[in-house]
Amino acid sequence: MKLAIVTACPGGQVTSVLAARLLRGAAERLGWETCVEANAGSRPEGELSAEQIAEADWVLLVGVEPLAAARFVGKPVYRARPAEALADPRAFLQRAAALASVEVAGDEAGLVAPEAGAAPRIVAVTACPTGVAHTFMAAEALQLAAGQLGFALQVETQGSVGARNPLDPADIAAADVVLLAADIDVDTARFAGKKIYRCGTGVALKQARATLERALAEGQVESAGAASAVVARDEKRGVYKHLLTGVSFMLPMVVAGGLLIALSLAFGIDAYKQPGSLAAVLRTVGDTAFVLMVPMLAGYIAYSIADRPGLAPGMLGGLLAGTLGAGFIGGIVAGFIAGYAARAISHGLRLPASLEALKPILVIPLLASLVTGLLMLYVVGKPVAGMLAALTGFLDGMGTSNAILLGLLLGGMMCVDLGGPVNKAAYAFSVGLLSSHSYAPMAAVMAAGMVPPIGMGLATLLARRKFAESERQAGKAASVLGLCFISEGAIPFAAKDPLRVIPASIAGGALTGALSMYFGCKLQAPHGGLFVMLVPNAINHALAYLLAIVAGSLLTGLLYAVLKRGAEPGLALGTSSSREPAAGG
């Protein structure tokens, strides 16, 4: 039997590619010939030719959203959603082959949907501080859950490369509710007058079905005052979101500056001291990027709090923090001072209607900058600078025991919640220290963050019989994500078996962090995983650093391989449980 398979996942690549691989493998085990087309965004992989379609005995269409079927007219076609296909691929294929029906011209292209007009319509935006893993994994989880519930869902991912699949104004207008699954501030101007429901990417990933249902039930129309009230009701979470927004915008500056400085060292440790040399130019540009790091952090913290009027006073406060030697801690304080000052002036100062237009471009930046500058110069700057100097001195002068303890702490924190608040706290702390030229904590944090997904991949190899086929495939994907420093690759395993996965991950991450600090490893870049090692001098003691990662990953893999129970029907990649992520890495 010859089978043509078409998979699609408009919000990202993971679900589409994983479904294609699992279904191809199951078909080959049945003795079937296959040709596969995986649609991930706008670039089909292995696009089916007319000859392949003509030779196929039947066609399988697997997608979160409707797939065009005009080219398959006259062929037996079966449509399914990823959740149905991935639960038990072999049994699914046998059932689909028996139920496939001939496609005729005029058939509604795509999956069988609920009655017209009956399905709730939702538009969503996902965004996380780094714009890499949580952003796209949450989008895929929501899409899969929407397919299970029969909801019409459009998702815009605001990742590290900008917005993908931007929402169409017509879709926004027709939507019943707007779901903002974001850990950073998202502009809501285009959603004026629509019901809005807010949550974090972690909640959307782990409880996708429940999130969609709550969005429909609890979404509320937000005015400018209502949006502020959201923060006021949960100020703790609001502060955390503001901080992560600043870190998100700061990261590209840190990456660029750190790697440029590392490249300058490739010409020799002191080569940058030669005026006019390429090494000197690279060092100058890198140092300039680091100078801008703190103003970017402070500016976008203020932007998250007070929108655009907070940007100027926030950046001014951040620059003053750098000038005063208060570093990233001073930048954080300056950002919050500027943001809350700008917001207070915006809400509290009433001007005549004729002068109201001057408030955002003149009055707020002027007064907020004045307040921020005075407080930084006379109140905050010197004490915070002293605190940072003490912290930097402690880190630089740490004995072996203290360094190991710090590595244990940071490494364990990176593995507690795999991209959640604890993980991000350790990460933000280490990134901030880069501005003070303290590179050892960053090395420990990145190394430990790679351990959980790599460890899960190793576990699926060491104890193959304990894992279902879908789990083994997910383990391979997790390993690749781990090499890229995307801890979230372990989330599908942690969501299914948290009492075993998380302790095993913490043990391996703590060991890796401790070894990294013990070896004195220092890292100049805050992201990139092992691929950053391709840049000369980005990491010192490269072999020792690799050893630390290997040791921690082996410990995690061995622990979980021992603790893991026997194989179950499949990994939670779109199963019916709303408490598990519907997509993963």
GIBEL-V266682 format. One record per residue. N is the residue number from 1. RES is the residue in one letter. PSI is psi in whole degrees, -180 to 180 (* if undefined). Layout:
BEGIN
n = {N	N}
res = {RES	RES}
psi = {PSI	PSI}
END
This chain:
BEGIN
n = {1	2	3	4	5	6	7	8	9	10	11	12	13	14	15	16	17	18	19	20	21	22	23	24	25	26	27	28	29	30	31	32	33	34	35	36	37	38	39	40	41	42	43	44	45	46	47	48	49	50	51	52	53	54	55	56	57	58	59	60	61	62	63	64	65	66	67	68	69	70	71	72	73	74	75	76	77	78	79	80	81	82	83	84	85	86	87	88	89	90	91	92	93	94	95	96	97	98	99	100	101	102	103	104	105	106	107	108	109	110	111	112	113	114	115	116	117	118	119	120	121	122	123	124	125	126	127	128	129	130	131	132	133	134	135	136	137	138	139	140	141	142	143	144	145	146	147	148	149	150	151	152	153	154	155	156	157	158	159	160	161	162	163	164	165	166	167	168	169	170	171	172	173	174	175	176	177	178	179	180	181	182	183	184	185	186	187	188	189	190	191	192	193	194	195	196	197	198	199	200	201	202	203	204	205	206	207	208	209	210	211	212	213	214	215	216	217	218	219	220	221	222	223	224	225	226	227	228	229	230	231	232	233	234	235	236	237	238	239	240	241	242	243	244	245	246	247	248	249	250	251	252	253	254	255	256	257	258	259	260	261	262	263	264	265	266	267	268	269	270	271	272	273	274	275	276	277	278	279	280	281	282	283	284	285	286	287	288	289	290	291	292	293	294	295	296	297	298	299	300	301	302	303	304	305	306	307	308	309	310	311	312	313	314	315	316	317	318	319	320	321	322	323	324	325	326	327	328	329	330	331	332	333	334	335	336	337	338	339	340	341	342	343	344	345	346	347	348	349	350	351	352	353	354	355	356	357	358	359	360	361	362	363	364	365	366	367	368	369	370	371	372	373	374	375	376	377	378	379	380	381	382	383	384	385	386	387	388	389	390	391	392	393	394	395	396	397	398	399	400	401	402	403	404	405	406	407	408	409	410	411	412	413	414	415	416	417	418	419	420	421	422	423	424	425	426	427	428	429	430	431	432	433	434	435	436	437	438	439	440	441	442	443	444	445	446	447	448	449	450	451	452	453	454	455	456	457	458	459	460	461	462	463	464	465	466	467	468	469	470	471	472	473	474	475	476	477	478	479	480	481	482	483	484	485	486	487	488	489	490	491	492	493	494	495	496	497	498	499	500	501	502	503	504	505	506	507	508	509	510	511	512	513	514	515	516	517	518	519	520	521	522	523	524	525	526	527	528	529	530	531	532	533	534	535	536	537	538	539	540	541	542	543	544	545	546	547	548	549	550	551	552	553	554	555	556	557	558	559	560	561	562	563	564	565	566	567	568	569	570	571	572	573	574	575	576	577	578	579	580	581	582	583	584	585}
res = {M	K	L	A	I	V	T	A	C	P	G	G	Q	V	T	S	V	L	A	A	R	L	L	R	G	A	A	E	R	L	G	W	E	T	C	V	E	A	N	A	G	S	R	P	E	G	E	L	S	A	E	Q	I	A	E	A	D	W	V	L	L	V	G	V	E	P	L	A	A	A	R	F	V	G	K	P	V	Y	R	A	R	P	A	E	A	L	A	D	P	R	A	F	L	Q	R	A	A	A	L	A	S	V	E	V	A	G	D	E	A	G	L	V	A	P	E	A	G	A	A	P	R	I	V	A	V	T	A	C	P	T	G	V	A	H	T	F	M	A	A	E	A	L	Q	L	A	A	G	Q	L	G	F	A	L	Q	V	E	T	Q	G	S	V	G	A	R	N	P	L	D	P	A	D	I	A	A	A	D	V	V	L	L	A	A	D	I	D	V	D	T	A	R	F	A	G	K	K	I	Y	R	C	G	T	G	V	A	L	K	Q	A	R	A	T	L	E	R	A	L	A	E	G	Q	V	E	S	A	G	A	A	S	A	V	V	A	R	D	E	K	R	G	V	Y	K	H	L	L	T	G	V	S	F	M	L	P	M	V	V	A	G	G	L	L	I	A	L	S	L	A	F	G	I	D	A	Y	K	Q	P	G	S	L	A	A	V	L	R	T	V	G	D	T	A	F	V	L	M	V	P	M	L	A	G	Y	I	A	Y	S	I	A	D	R	P	G	L	A	P	G	M	L	G	G	L	L	A	G	T	L	G	A	G	F	I	G	G	I	V	A	G	F	I	A	G	Y	A	A	R	A	I	S	H	G	L	R	L	P	A	S	L	E	A	L	K	P	I	L	V	I	P	L	L	A	S	L	V	T	G	L	L	M	L	Y	V	V	G	K	P	V	A	G	M	L	A	A	L	T	G	F	L	D	G	M	G	T	S	N	A	I	L	L	G	L	L	L	G	G	M	M	C	V	D	L	G	G	P	V	N	K	A	A	Y	A	F	S	V	G	L	L	S	S	H	S	Y	A	P	M	A	A	V	M	A	A	G	M	V	P	P	I	G	M	G	L	A	T	L	L	A	R	R	K	F	A	E	S	E	R	Q	A	G	K	A	A	S	V	L	G	L	C	F	I	S	E	G	A	I	P	F	A	A	K	D	P	L	R	V	I	P	A	S	I	A	G	G	A	L	T	G	A	L	S	M	Y	F	G	C	K	L	Q	A	P	H	G	G	L	F	V	M	L	V	P	N	A	I	N	H	A	L	A	Y	L	L	A	I	V	A	G	S	L	L	T	G	L	L	Y	A	V	L	K	R	G	A	E	P	G	L	A	L	G	T	S	S	S	R	E	P	A	A	G	G}
psi = {138	128	132	125	133	122	154	142	94	-28	-6	-170	-24	-54	-45	-50	-43	-44	-42	-45	-44	-42	-38	-45	-43	-40	-42	-35	-24	-5	17	148	140	152	136	136	117	115	112	95	-127	2	99	140	120	42	132	135	167	-36	-43	-41	-42	-37	-19	139	-32	167	136	123	118	117	156	-36	166	141	134	135	12	-35	-7	14	132	-12	146	128	138	132	141	165	155	-37	-41	-41	-35	-15	-47	84	-41	-52	-37	-45	-42	-42	-41	-39	-37	-29	-8	138	152	129	132	153	136	-11	145	120	128	-164	154	126	164	170	146	133	-9	-28	131	145	125	138	145	153	128	141	139	167	-44	-17	30	-81	-61	-37	-51	-34	-40	-40	-45	-39	-43	-40	-43	-44	-40	-39	-41	-37	-11	22	148	118	133	130	132	125	120	82	-165	-20	19	-173	128	145	53	143	135	137	-33	-39	-40	-44	-36	-11	146	-30	153	124	118	96	87	141	-2	172	135	132	126	12	-39	-10	17	130	-6	152	135	136	130	141	172	163	-34	-41	-45	-35	-46	-25	57	-48	-48	-36	-45	-42	-42	-36	-44	-37	-34	-2	141	146	132	128	-178	-39	-37	-37	-39	-34	-30	-45	-41	-35	-28	69	-35	-48	-34	-45	-43	-43	-41	-43	-45	-32	-46	-45	-40	-46	-25	-31	-48	-35	-41	-43	-50	-48	-46	-44	-34	-41	-42	-41	-35	-31	-16	-23	-2	149	-37	13	-31	-14	-10	108	138	-9	160	-38	-41	-40	-47	-42	-40	-45	-42	-44	-37	-40	-39	-33	-38	-12	-51	-44	-38	-45	-52	-42	-43	-19	-47	-38	-41	-34	-47	11	-157	-38	-22	-12	-50	-52	-31	-46	-38	-47	-39	-40	-40	-39	-43	-41	-38	-5	15	-11	-151	-32	-45	-37	-42	-47	-44	-41	-44	-39	-49	-43	-50	-31	-46	-41	-39	-42	-41	-42	-30	-25	121	126	159	151	-34	-23	-4	-33	-20	-16	-53	-24	-13	-60	-52	-51	-39	-55	-42	-40	-40	-47	-47	-46	-44	-45	-39	-41	-39	-19	-53	-42	-59	-46	-42	-39	-41	-41	-45	-41	-40	-42	-46	-43	-40	-44	-41	-32	14	136	175	-42	-47	-39	-43	-42	-43	-41	-42	-45	-52	-42	-43	-41	-36	-21	2	-49	11	64	-1	-166	-42	-45	-48	-31	-47	-40	-47	-39	-45	-41	-43	-37	-18	-33	-21	12	33	101	-15	-46	-36	-40	-45	-42	-46	-43	-46	-35	-22	-18	-50	-51	-39	-42	-40	-40	-42	-40	-40	-23	-39	-29	59	-40	-19	-9	139	164	-42	-34	-39	-40	-42	-32	-40	-45	-41	-39	-43	-44	-38	-41	-25	6	48	92	-26	-13	-22	-4	-43	-38	-44	-38	-35	-34	63	-33	-17	-42	-47	-48	-40	-40	-43	-43	-47	-42	-41	-42	-45	-45	-43	-44	-40	-45	-37	-40	-9	30	139	134	132	-17	145	0	170	-18	-147	-22	-20	-21	-14	-20	122	133	11	-32	135	165	53	-43	-42	-37	-44	-41	-42	-44	-44	-44	-48	-41	-42	-42	-47	-46	-45	-45	-47	-34	-37	-43	-26	138	177	171	144	171	-33	164	151	82	63	26	179	-17	124	-7	-2	151	141	-9	153	178	*}
END
